[in-house]
């Protein structure tokens, strides 16, 4: 699955490619994969896309 993530001001844009069962969290530094089994707990070691 591919997703396009953009900040509200449009300053940062990232294209995220991942499996259908993966959740992602947008932080100030990057879009990072959520810890398995959660929706809001970032786990940068599992994957990240810096802004």
C-alpha distance matrix in Angstrom:
0.0 3.8 6.8 10.4 12.9 16.5 19.8 22.1 24.5 22.0 23.3 20.2 16.7 13.8 10.5 8.2 5.7 5.4 5.8 5.9 9.4 9.5 11.3 12.2 15.7 17.1 20.5 23.2 22.4 18.6 15.2 15.4 13.7 15.7 18.1 17.1 18.5 18.8 17.1 19.4 20.7 19.3 19.1 19.0 19.8 16.4 14.6 15.4 15.0 18.6 19.5
3.8 0.0 3.8 6.9 9.8 13.3 16.8 19.2 21.3 18.5 19.8 16.7 13.2 10.4 6.9 5.6 4.4 6.5 8.6 9.1 12.2 11.1 12.1 11.8 14.7 15.3 18.6 20.9 20.0 16.4 13.3 14.3 13.5 16.0 18.9 18.7 20.3 19.9 17.7 19.4 20.8 18.9 19.1 18.4 19.7 16.8 14.2 14.0 12.9 16.1 16.5
6.8 3.8 0.0 3.8 6.3 9.8 13.2 15.5 17.8 15.2 16.8 13.8 10.5 8.3 5.7 5.1 6.5 8.4 10.7 10.5 12.9 11.4 11.0 10.0 12.3 12.4 15.9 18.0 17.7 14.2 11.1 12.8 12.6 14.8 18.2 18.5 19.8 18.7 16.0 17.3 19.0 17.3 18.2 17.5 19.5 17.0 14.2 13.3 11.8 14.6 14.4
10.4 6.9 3.8 0.0 3.8 6.6 10.3 12.6 14.4 11.6 13.2 10.5 7.1 5.9 4.6 6.2 8.9 11.5 14.2 14.2 16.4 14.4 13.4 11.4 12.7 11.6 14.8 16.2 16.1 13.0 10.6 13.3 14.1 16.4 20.0 21.0 22.4 20.8 17.8 18.3 20.1 18.2 19.4 18.2 20.6 18.7 15.5 13.7 11.3 13.3 12.2
12.9 9.8 6.3 3.8 0.0 3.8 7.0 9.7 11.8 9.6 11.0 8.2 5.7 5.3 6.3 7.4 10.8 12.9 15.6 15.6 16.9 14.4 12.5 9.8 10.0 8.2 11.3 12.7 13.1 10.3 8.0 11.2 12.7 14.7 18.4 19.9 21.2 19.1 15.9 15.7 17.6 15.7 17.5 16.4 19.3 17.8 14.8 12.4 10.2 11.4 10.0
16.5 13.3 9.8 6.6 3.8 0.0 3.8 6.4 8.1 5.9 7.6 5.7 4.4 6.5 8.9 10.8 14.3 16.6 19.4 19.3 20.5 18.0 15.7 12.7 11.9 9.1 11.4 11.7 12.7 10.9 9.8 13.4 15.6 17.3 21.1 23.0 24.1 21.6 18.3 17.5 19.4 17.6 19.7 18.4 21.6 20.6 17.5 14.6 12.0 12.1 9.5
19.8 16.8 13.2 10.3 7.0 3.8 0.0 3.8 5.4 5.1 6.3 5.6 6.8 9.3 12.2 13.8 17.5 19.4 22.1 21.9 22.7 19.9 17.1 13.9 12.1 8.7 9.9 9.6 11.5 10.7 10.4 14.0 16.6 17.9 21.6 23.9 24.9 21.9 18.6 17.1 19.0 17.4 19.9 18.7 22.2 21.7 18.9 15.7 13.4 12.6 9.7
22.1 19.2 15.5 12.6 9.7 6.4 3.8 0.0 3.8 5.4 7.8 8.6 9.9 12.7 15.3 16.9 20.5 22.3 24.7 24.0 24.8 22.3 19.4 16.5 14.5 11.4 12.6 12.1 14.6 14.3 13.9 17.3 19.6 20.5 24.1 26.3 26.8 23.7 20.1 18.7 21.0 20.0 22.8 22.0 25.6 25.0 22.3 19.3 17.2 16.4 13.3
24.5 21.3 17.8 14.4 11.8 8.1 5.4 3.8 0.0 3.8 5.5 7.9 10.1 13.5 16.5 18.7 22.3 24.5 27.3 27.0 27.9 25.2 22.4 19.3 17.3 13.8 14.3 12.8 15.0 15.3 15.7 19.3 22.0 23.2 26.8 29.2 30.0 26.9 23.5 21.8 23.8 22.3 25.0 23.7 27.2 27.0 24.1 20.7 18.2 16.7 13.2
22.0 18.5 15.2 11.6 9.6 5.9 5.1 5.4 3.8 0.0 3.8 5.6 7.0 10.6 13.4 16.1 19.6 22.2 25.1 25.1 26.4 23.8 21.5 18.3 17.0 13.6 14.6 13.5 14.8 14.3 14.5 18.3 20.9 22.6 26.3 28.5 29.6 26.9 23.5 22.2 24.1 22.2 24.5 22.8 26.2 25.7 22.5 19.2 16.2 15.1 11.6
23.3 19.8 16.8 13.2 11.0 7.6 6.3 7.8 5.5 3.8 0.0 3.8 6.8 10.4 13.8 16.4 20.1 22.8 26.0 26.4 27.6 24.6 22.3 18.8 17.2 13.5 13.7 11.8 12.6 12.8 13.9 17.7 20.7 22.7 26.2 28.7 30.2 27.5 24.3 22.7 24.0 21.7 23.7 21.7 24.9 24.9 21.6 18.0 15.0 13.1 9.3
20.2 16.7 13.8 10.5 8.2 5.7 5.6 8.6 7.9 5.6 3.8 0.0 3.8 6.9 10.5 12.9 16.6 19.2 22.5 23.2 24.3 21.2 19.1 15.6 14.3 10.8 11.3 10.0 10.1 9.5 10.4 14.2 17.2 19.5 23.0 25.4 27.1 24.6 21.6 20.1 21.2 18.7 20.4 18.2 21.3 21.2 17.9 14.3 11.2 9.6 6.0
16.7 13.2 10.5 7.1 5.7 4.4 6.8 9.9 10.1 7.0 6.8 3.8 0.0 3.8 6.9 9.8 13.4 16.2 19.5 20.3 21.8 18.9 17.3 14.1 13.7 10.8 12.5 12.2 11.9 10.0 9.7 13.4 15.9 18.5 22.0 24.0 25.8 23.6 20.6 19.8 21.1 18.5 19.9 17.9 20.7 20.0 16.5 13.3 10.0 9.7 6.9
13.8 10.4 8.3 5.9 5.3 6.5 9.3 12.7 13.5 10.6 10.4 6.9 3.8 0.0 3.8 6.3 9.8 12.7 16.2 17.4 18.8 15.9 14.8 11.8 12.1 10.1 12.1 12.6 11.5 8.7 7.7 10.9 13.0 16.0 19.4 21.2 23.3 21.5 18.8 18.4 19.3 16.5 17.4 15.2 17.7 16.7 13.1 10.2 6.9 7.9 6.7
10.5 6.9 5.7 4.6 6.3 8.9 12.2 15.3 16.5 13.4 13.8 10.5 6.9 3.8 0.0 3.8 6.7 10.0 13.5 14.7 16.8 14.3 14.0 11.7 13.2 12.1 14.7 15.9 14.7 11.4 9.5 11.9 13.0 16.1 19.4 20.5 22.6 21.3 18.9 19.2 20.2 17.6 18.0 16.1 18.1 16.3 12.8 10.9 8.1 10.4 10.1
8.2 5.6 5.1 6.2 7.4 10.8 13.8 16.9 18.7 16.1 16.4 12.9 9.8 6.3 3.8 0.0 3.8 6.5 10.0 11.5 13.2 10.6 10.7 8.9 11.1 11.2 14.0 16.0 14.7 11.0 8.2 9.5 9.8 12.9 16.1 16.9 19.1 18.1 16.0 16.7 17.5 15.0 15.1 13.6 15.3 13.1 9.9 8.8 7.3 10.6 11.4
5.7 4.4 6.5 8.9 10.8 14.3 17.5 20.5 22.3 19.6 20.1 16.6 13.4 9.8 6.7 3.8 0.0 3.8 7.3 9.5 11.7 9.8 11.2 10.5 13.6 14.4 17.2 19.5 18.0 14.2 11.4 11.7 10.9 13.9 16.5 16.5 18.8 18.7 17.0 18.4 19.0 16.6 16.1 15.0 15.8 13.0 10.3 10.5 9.8 13.5 14.8
5.4 6.5 8.4 11.5 12.9 16.6 19.4 22.3 24.5 22.2 22.8 19.2 16.2 12.7 10.0 6.5 3.8 0.0 3.8 6.6 8.3 6.6 8.9 9.5 13.0 14.8 17.7 20.4 19.1 15.3 12.1 11.3 9.3 11.9 13.9 13.3 15.6 16.0 14.9 16.8 17.2 15.2 14.4 14.1 14.5 11.1 9.4 10.8 11.4 15.2 17.0
5.8 8.6 10.7 14.2 15.6 19.4 22.1 24.7 27.3 25.1 26.0 22.5 19.5 16.2 13.5 10.0 7.3 3.8 0.0 3.8 5.5 5.6 9.0 10.9 14.7 17.1 20.1 23.2 22.1 18.4 15.0 13.7 10.9 12.5 13.9 12.3 14.1 15.2 14.6 17.2 17.7 16.4 15.6 16.0 16.1 12.4 11.7 13.8 14.9 18.7 20.5
5.9 9.1 10.5 14.2 15.6 19.3 21.9 24.0 27.0 25.1 26.4 23.2 20.3 17.4 14.7 11.5 9.5 6.6 3.8 0.0 3.8 5.7 8.4 11.0 14.7 17.3 20.6 23.9 23.4 19.8 16.1 15.1 12.3 13.0 14.6 12.7 13.5 14.4 13.4 16.5 17.7 17.2 17.0 18.0 18.6 14.9 14.4 16.0 17.0 20.6 22.0
9.4 12.2 12.9 16.4 16.9 20.5 22.7 24.8 27.9 26.4 27.6 24.3 21.8 18.8 16.8 13.2 11.7 8.3 5.5 3.8 0.0 3.8 6.7 10.1 13.7 16.8 19.8 23.4 23.0 19.6 16.0 14.3 10.9 10.7 11.6 9.3 9.8 11.1 10.8 14.1 15.1 15.0 14.8 16.5 17.0 13.3 13.7 15.7 17.5 20.9 22.6
9.5 11.1 11.4 14.4 14.4 18.0 19.9 22.3 25.2 23.8 24.6 21.2 18.9 15.9 14.3 10.6 9.8 6.6 5.6 5.7 3.8 0.0 3.8 6.7 10.3 13.5 16.3 19.8 19.2 15.8 12.3 10.4 7.1 7.4 9.0 7.7 9.3 9.7 9.0 11.7 12.3 11.7 11.4 12.9 13.7 10.1 10.2 12.0 13.9 17.3 19.1
11.3 12.1 11.0 13.4 12.5 15.7 17.1 19.4 22.4 21.5 22.3 19.1 17.3 14.8 14.0 10.7 11.2 8.9 9.0 8.4 6.7 3.8 0.0 3.8 7.0 10.3 13.3 16.9 16.9 13.8 10.3 8.7 5.9 5.3 8.0 8.1 9.0 7.9 6.0 8.3 9.6 9.3 10.3 12.0 13.7 10.8 10.6 11.4 13.1 16.0 17.4
12.2 11.8 10.0 11.4 9.8 12.7 13.9 16.5 19.3 18.3 18.8 15.6 14.1 11.8 11.7 8.9 10.5 9.5 10.9 11.0 10.1 6.7 3.8 0.0 3.8 6.8 9.8 13.3 13.2 10.1 6.5 5.6 4.4 5.1 8.8 10.3 11.7 9.8 7.4 7.9 9.1 7.7 9.2 9.9 12.5 10.3 9.1 8.7 10.0 12.5 13.7
15.7 14.7 12.3 12.7 10.0 11.9 12.1 14.5 17.3 17.0 17.2 14.3 13.7 12.1 13.2 11.1 13.6 13.0 14.7 14.7 13.7 10.3 7.0 3.8 0.0 3.8 6.4 10.1 10.8 8.4 5.6 5.3 6.1 6.0 9.6 12.0 13.2 10.3 7.6 6.3 7.6 6.2 9.0 9.6 13.0 11.8 10.6 9.3 10.4 11.8 12.5
17.1 15.3 12.4 11.6 8.2 9.1 8.7 11.4 13.8 13.6 13.5 10.8 10.8 10.1 12.1 11.2 14.4 14.8 17.1 17.3 16.8 13.5 10.3 6.8 3.8 0.0 3.8 6.9 8.1 6.1 4.4 6.4 8.8 9.6 13.0 15.7 17.0 14.1 11.2 9.4 10.6 8.7 11.4 11.0 14.6 14.1 12.1 9.6 9.5 9.8 9.5
20.5 18.6 15.9 14.8 11.3 11.4 9.9 12.6 14.3 14.6 13.7 11.3 12.5 12.1 14.7 14.0 17.2 17.7 20.1 20.6 19.8 16.3 13.3 9.8 6.4 3.8 0.0 3.8 5.4 5.3 6.0 7.4 10.5 11.1 14.0 17.2 18.6 15.6 13.3 10.5 10.8 8.7 11.3 10.5 14.3 14.8 13.0 10.2 10.3 9.3 9.2
23.2 20.9 18.0 16.2 12.7 11.7 9.6 12.1 12.8 13.5 11.8 10.0 12.2 12.6 15.9 16.0 19.5 20.4 23.2 23.9 23.4 19.8 16.9 13.3 10.1 6.9 3.8 0.0 3.8 6.0 8.3 10.3 13.8 14.8 17.5 20.8 22.4 19.3 17.0 14.2 14.3 12.0 14.3 12.8 16.5 17.5 15.4 12.1 11.4 9.2 8.1
22.4 20.0 17.7 16.1 13.1 12.7 11.5 14.6 15.0 14.8 12.6 10.1 11.9 11.5 14.7 14.7 18.0 19.1 22.1 23.4 23.0 19.2 16.9 13.2 10.8 8.1 5.4 3.8 0.0 3.8 7.3 9.0 12.8 14.5 17.0 20.3 22.4 19.8 17.9 15.4 14.8 11.8 13.1 10.7 14.0 15.4 13.1 9.6 8.8 6.0 6.0
18.6 16.4 14.2 13.0 10.3 10.9 10.7 14.3 15.3 14.3 12.8 9.5 10.0 8.7 11.4 11.0 14.2 15.3 18.4 19.8 19.6 15.8 13.8 10.1 8.4 6.1 5.3 6.0 3.8 0.0 3.8 6.0 9.7 12.0 14.8 17.8 20.1 17.8 15.8 13.9 13.6 10.3 11.4 8.9 12.2 12.8 10.0 6.4 5.5 4.0 5.0
15.2 13.3 11.1 10.6 8.0 9.8 10.4 13.9 15.7 14.5 13.9 10.4 9.7 7.7 9.5 8.2 11.4 12.1 15.0 16.1 16.0 12.3 10.3 6.5 5.6 4.4 6.0 8.3 7.3 3.8 0.0 3.8 7.0 9.4 12.7 15.2 17.3 15.1 12.9 11.7 12.0 9.0 10.2 8.6 11.9 11.3 8.6 5.6 5.2 6.3 7.3
15.4 14.3 12.8 13.3 11.2 13.4 14.0 17.3 19.3 18.3 17.7 14.2 13.4 10.9 11.9 9.5 11.7 11.3 13.7 15.1 14.3 10.4 8.7 5.6 5.3 6.4 7.4 10.3 9.0 6.0 3.8 0.0 3.8 6.4 9.2 11.9 14.4 12.6 11.1 10.1 9.4 6.0 6.5 5.3 8.5 7.8 5.8 4.1 6.3 8.2 10.4
13.7 13.5 12.6 14.1 12.7 15.6 16.6 19.6 22.0 20.9 20.7 17.2 15.9 13.0 13.0 9.8 10.9 9.3 10.9 12.3 10.9 7.1 5.9 4.4 6.1 8.8 10.5 13.8 12.8 9.7 7.0 3.8 0.0 3.8 6.5 8.5 11.2 10.0 9.1 9.3 8.5 5.9 5.6 6.1 8.2 6.0 5.3 6.1 8.9 11.5 13.8
15.7 16.0 14.8 16.4 14.7 17.3 17.9 20.5 23.2 22.6 22.7 19.5 18.5 16.0 16.1 12.9 13.9 11.9 12.5 13.0 10.7 7.4 5.3 5.1 6.0 9.6 11.1 14.8 14.5 12.0 9.4 6.4 3.8 0.0 3.8 6.2 8.1 6.3 5.9 6.2 5.4 4.4 5.3 7.8 9.8 7.9 8.7 9.6 12.4 14.6 16.5
18.1 18.9 18.2 20.0 18.4 21.1 21.6 24.1 26.8 26.3 26.2 23.0 22.0 19.4 19.4 16.1 16.5 13.9 13.9 14.6 11.6 9.0 8.0 8.8 9.6 13.0 14.0 17.5 17.0 14.8 12.7 9.2 6.5 3.8 0.0 3.8 6.2 5.6 7.4 7.8 5.6 5.6 4.9 8.5 9.3 7.7 9.9 11.8 15.1 17.2 19.5
17.1 18.7 18.5 21.0 19.9 23.0 23.9 26.3 29.2 28.5 28.7 25.4 24.0 21.2 20.5 16.9 16.5 13.3 12.3 12.7 9.3 7.7 8.1 10.3 12.0 15.7 17.2 20.8 20.3 17.8 15.2 11.9 8.5 6.2 3.8 0.0 3.8 5.6 8.1 10.1 8.7 9.3 8.3 11.5 11.5 9.0 11.5 14.0 17.2 19.8 22.2
18.5 20.3 19.8 22.4 21.2 24.1 24.9 26.8 30.0 29.6 30.2 27.1 25.8 23.3 22.6 19.1 18.8 15.6 14.1 13.5 9.8 9.3 9.0 11.7 13.2 17.0 18.6 22.4 22.4 20.1 17.3 14.4 11.2 8.1 6.2 3.8 0.0 3.8 7.0 9.6 9.2 11.1 11.1 14.6 15.1 12.7 15.0 17.1 20.0 22.5 24.6
18.8 19.9 18.7 20.8 19.1 21.6 21.9 23.7 26.9 26.9 27.5 24.6 23.6 21.5 21.3 18.1 18.7 16.0 15.2 14.4 11.1 9.7 7.9 9.8 10.3 14.1 15.6 19.3 19.8 17.8 15.1 12.6 10.0 6.3 5.6 5.6 3.8 0.0 3.8 5.9 6.1 8.7 9.9 13.4 14.8 12.9 14.6 15.9 18.6 20.7 22.3
17.1 17.7 16.0 17.8 15.9 18.3 18.6 20.1 23.5 23.5 24.3 21.6 20.6 18.8 18.9 16.0 17.0 14.9 14.6 13.4 10.8 9.0 6.0 7.4 7.6 11.2 13.3 17.0 17.9 15.8 12.9 11.1 9.1 5.9 7.4 8.1 7.0 3.8 0.0 3.8 6.2 8.3 10.6 13.4 15.6 13.6 14.3 14.9 17.0 19.0 20.1
19.4 19.4 17.3 18.3 15.7 17.5 17.1 18.7 21.8 22.2 22.7 20.1 19.8 18.4 19.2 16.7 18.4 16.8 17.2 16.5 14.1 11.7 8.3 7.9 6.3 9.4 10.5 14.2 15.4 13.9 11.7 10.1 9.3 6.2 7.8 10.1 9.6 5.9 3.8 0.0 3.8 6.3 9.6 12.2 14.9 13.8 14.3 14.2 16.2 17.5 18.4
20.7 20.8 19.0 20.1 17.6 19.4 19.0 21.0 23.8 24.1 24.0 21.2 21.1 19.3 20.2 17.5 19.0 17.2 17.7 17.7 15.1 12.3 9.6 9.1 7.6 10.6 10.8 14.3 14.8 13.6 12.0 9.4 8.5 5.4 5.6 8.7 9.2 6.1 6.2 3.8 0.0 3.8 6.6 9.7 12.1 11.7 12.8 13.1 15.7 16.9 18.5
19.3 18.9 17.3 18.2 15.7 17.6 17.4 20.0 22.3 22.2 21.7 18.7 18.5 16.5 17.6 15.0 16.6 15.2 16.4 17.2 15.0 11.7 9.3 7.7 6.2 8.7 8.7 12.0 11.8 10.3 9.0 6.0 5.9 4.4 5.6 9.3 11.1 8.7 8.3 6.3 3.8 0.0 3.8 6.1 9.0 8.9 9.5 9.4 12.2 13.3 15.3
19.1 19.1 18.2 19.4 17.5 19.7 19.9 22.8 25.0 24.5 23.7 20.4 19.9 17.4 18.0 15.1 16.1 14.4 15.6 17.0 14.8 11.4 10.3 9.2 9.0 11.4 11.3 14.3 13.1 11.4 10.2 6.5 5.6 5.3 4.9 8.3 11.1 9.9 10.6 9.6 6.6 3.8 0.0 3.8 5.5 5.7 7.3 8.4 11.9 13.4 16.1
19.0 18.4 17.5 18.2 16.4 18.4 18.7 22.0 23.7 22.8 21.7 18.2 17.9 15.2 16.1 13.6 15.0 14.1 16.0 18.0 16.5 12.9 12.0 9.9 9.6 11.0 10.5 12.8 10.7 8.9 8.6 5.3 6.1 7.8 8.5 11.5 14.6 13.4 13.4 12.2 9.7 6.1 3.8 0.0 3.8 5.3 5.3 5.5 9.0 10.2 13.3
19.8 19.7 19.5 20.6 19.3 21.6 22.2 25.6 27.2 26.2 24.9 21.3 20.7 17.7 18.1 15.3 15.8 14.5 16.1 18.6 17.0 13.7 13.7 12.5 13.0 14.6 14.3 16.5 14.0 12.2 11.9 8.5 8.2 9.8 9.3 11.5 15.1 14.8 15.6 14.9 12.1 9.0 5.5 3.8 0.0 3.8 5.5 7.5 11.1 12.6 16.1
16.4 16.8 17.0 18.7 17.8 20.6 21.7 25.0 27.0 25.7 24.9 21.2 20.0 16.7 16.3 13.1 13.0 11.1 12.4 14.9 13.3 10.1 10.8 10.3 11.8 14.1 14.8 17.5 15.4 12.8 11.3 7.8 6.0 7.9 7.7 9.0 12.7 12.9 13.6 13.8 11.7 8.9 5.7 5.3 3.8 0.0 3.8 7.1 10.8 13.3 16.6
14.6 14.2 14.2 15.5 14.8 17.5 18.9 22.3 24.1 22.5 21.6 17.9 16.5 13.1 12.8 9.9 10.3 9.4 11.7 14.4 13.7 10.2 10.6 9.1 10.6 12.1 13.0 15.4 13.1 10.0 8.6 5.8 5.3 8.7 9.9 11.5 15.0 14.6 14.3 14.3 12.8 9.5 7.3 5.3 5.5 3.8 0.0 3.8 7.1 10.0 13.3
15.4 14.0 13.3 13.7 12.4 14.6 15.7 19.3 20.7 19.2 18.0 14.3 13.3 10.2 10.9 8.8 10.5 10.8 13.8 16.0 15.7 12.0 11.4 8.7 9.3 9.6 10.2 12.1 9.6 6.4 5.6 4.1 6.1 9.6 11.8 14.0 17.1 15.9 14.9 14.2 13.1 9.4 8.4 5.5 7.5 7.1 3.8 0.0 3.8 6.3 9.5
15.0 12.9 11.8 11.3 10.2 12.0 13.4 17.2 18.2 16.2 15.0 11.2 10.0 6.9 8.1 7.3 9.8 11.4 14.9 17.0 17.5 13.9 13.1 10.0 10.4 9.5 10.3 11.4 8.8 5.5 5.2 6.3 8.9 12.4 15.1 17.2 20.0 18.6 17.0 16.2 15.7 12.2 11.9 9.0 11.1 10.8 7.1 3.8 0.0 3.8 6.5
18.6 16.1 14.6 13.3 11.4 12.1 12.6 16.4 16.7 15.1 13.1 9.6 9.7 7.9 10.4 10.6 13.5 15.2 18.7 20.6 20.9 17.3 16.0 12.5 11.8 9.8 9.3 9.2 6.0 4.0 6.3 8.2 11.5 14.6 17.2 19.8 22.5 20.7 19.0 17.5 16.9 13.3 13.4 10.2 12.6 13.3 10.0 6.3 3.8 0.0 3.8
19.5 16.5 14.4 12.2 10.0 9.5 9.7 13.3 13.2 11.6 9.3 6.0 6.9 6.7 10.1 11.4 14.8 17.0 20.5 22.0 22.6 19.1 17.4 13.7 12.5 9.5 9.2 8.1 6.0 5.0 7.3 10.4 13.8 16.5 19.5 22.2 24.6 22.3 20.1 18.4 18.5 15.3 16.1 13.3 16.1 16.6 13.3 9.5 6.5 3.8 0.0
